Amino acid sequence: WGLYFSIEVADGRFLDDRSLPDGNVYKLDSQINKDNQGPDDTSGTSDITGIRGQMSTSRSEQWWQDNTDVPLYGRYKGVAEAITHYDQRDNRQGYYYHDPERDKWLFMPWDCDTMFQLTEKYYTWDRYRLCVDPSYPNNFREAKNQQREILDLLFNAKAVDTAMAEFVDIVNPAGQAQTLADMDLFAWDYNPRTPGQFKGSYNVLTESSNPANRWYTRTLISADHEGQMDYLRKFMQPGGFGYDKLVVEAADNQIPDTPIISYSGVVDFPVDGLQFQSTAFSGAGSFAAMQWRVGEVSDPLAPNFDLTGVQPYEIDAIWDSGELANFNATIDVPSGSIRAGSTYRARVRYLDTVGRWSHWSAPLEFTAALPDLSQYLDSLVISEVMYKPNGDNLEFVEIMNVGATTIDLSDVRFTKGVDFDFAGSAITSLAPGGYALIVQDLPAFELTYGVGLPVAGVFTNQLSNGGEQLKLSFGAGAAIRDFVYDDVLPWPTMADDSEHSLVLIDPQSVPDHAAATNWRGSALPGGNPGTSDAAPSFSGAAEADDDNDGLEALLEHAFGGSDSDAGDAPFPLAAVEEVSVGGITDDYLMIRIQRNLAADDVRISAGLSSDLISWQYGEPHLVLDRETSNGDGTSTLVFRSAQPISANSRMFIRALVQTTP
């Protein structure tokens, strides 16, 4: 796996892959080569020759800050020290990139074939290095701050081991007889173009070299790829040659003392109880600010560990307090940043009034745990979803508190389907029986449904008309409700073809949101956001009931009849019809039943019998063939026999109306 395969030319594709602005890129060589032309940048080379001609210590510190990315170069130079990328010379071995949006020049590396050497610097680096010259105290100090940060967060044993493991998994995975590492060995040791004195020297146990007459000798623990990887790993970790070079580069004996972090939160590190504590500020200067951070790390023992996924690195902060001007010995980490089952490192550092940052504290590593979510699981439901409205930007999602106590929503958020965080929204708590809506577009929503509804805010993303996962989470991903809705049977198809919303049936029972049978279409097109869509429960009282048994009133309620005489209600109708199933047309026994959409306290199904004595209900005997909206608060359900009716057979079908407990 030669570096010539993995080191990219910094052309337009390189910039696109990293979402960098399209600017001029020049490679420094015996002659300057332009590898990318920005559409709004200089067409010739006058910009690169002009800026390089001005780069000297005669320029002011402000000039360097205005024209170059000083912090970035500080980090670059720190990494170069840690891997001893010393084959750099003025006018050689580097790229100059002009960022047209910031109008600043950035330095990028190339020619990386001589690194990880046990040697001292043997060239004076390119003149870009002058941006962090000690004669510029602010730039010099900022470069040291950047270098201490990467020393602490990137070149620690955990991060180096993670990077090396990912590399090895690509080029020399365990269990494979021949890998890319073997191909590389043969390409160098036996290539006809390899000079004779170098043939067979790849992976040798001990070898010497003298770049620019600076001799060094390195020894591997084994003469193979594993030995090389062990060498690289140790080189960059604490105690390694490159690591020690970075320590010297980042040194400043005037920085504040490194603080010590400890845990002061709820036992077992639940995501809603994380609190950390730091020691007092001390050092040569005075306190100016402090900063806390939490970064996720790769941990094979963590419940969420995914060997096949991209591994996390601590240097990518999951949460950062920013600079805090007031000293506070403790900090609470918001639960929305942390996922239960993942492993993290917390740290703290101090800034003095001169502008010098301390080292980050030694890490406090922990695996986050789930909090007690019973109150949320027992009380919060997603009660209505409008995913395919009649009109632009009218999607909405409704949640409801069906519990007996007020629910704090500060740590609740939608993390799948749509993105929304209730923290800081218009509704941060929900009383018993209360509703909260999140909408796609507030002006459009209020124009259609009116003002004054309990809208918490506007979500990002858009609900899919073809069905998708919808997840209501506590913190960064602990599921309160997590399900996939669909636009085909057995899910209510009226939400897809008749502009109805999806409504959770009997939300007070906290039904399984993933079961399609627990959802129905809204009573009317457009849904009923911010309030119940259900009719009053059936009381059992008869309305002009001929025999006072309550049956006619129940049927009025279930079927949606409006007459005082239930005998006039739209009772079910049965028929035999031709239906095409799987491309084959056969005769099926079918029954049409009018359904009161708002009657959540009854269940309507159908049964089959061949003798009017033994009845079989539901699947696999009957299937719901379709449901269509009648536009008046009712729908028509069509059930059919799962199998066609054979010749000369006798079969009966009937409706079953049941009240729920």
Protein Blocks (a to p, Z undefined) as FASTA:
>chain_A
ZZklmmccddfklmmmnopacdddddddfbdcdfbdcfkbcfblmlmmmmmmmgcfkbcf
klmmmmpcfklmmmmmmmmmmnopabbcehiaiacdddfklopacdddehjlbghiabdd
fbdcdfklmmmgfklmklmmmmmmmmmmmmmmmmgmklmmmmmmmmmmmmmcghiabdfk
lmmmmmmmmgmklcfklgopgopabdcddehhiacddddfbdcfklmmmmmmmmmmghia
klmmmmmmmgcfkbccddddddfbdehiiaklcccdddddedjbdcfbdcddddddddfk
bmklcfkbccddfklcfbdgbjafbdcfbdcddfklpcghiacddddddddfkopacddd
dddddddddddfklmmmmmccfbdcfbdcdehiaccddddfbfbdcdfklgccfehiacd
fehpablbdcehiacdddfblklmmmmnoghiacfbdcehjddfkbpaddddehjlpafb
dcdddfbdfbdfklmmnopacddehklnopafklmklpccdfbghijghiafbdcddehi
aehifklnommmmmmmmnopabfblklpccdddddddddeehiacddddddddddfklmm
bccdddddfklmaccehjfkbccfbdcdehlopacdddddfbdcdehiacdddddddddZ
Z
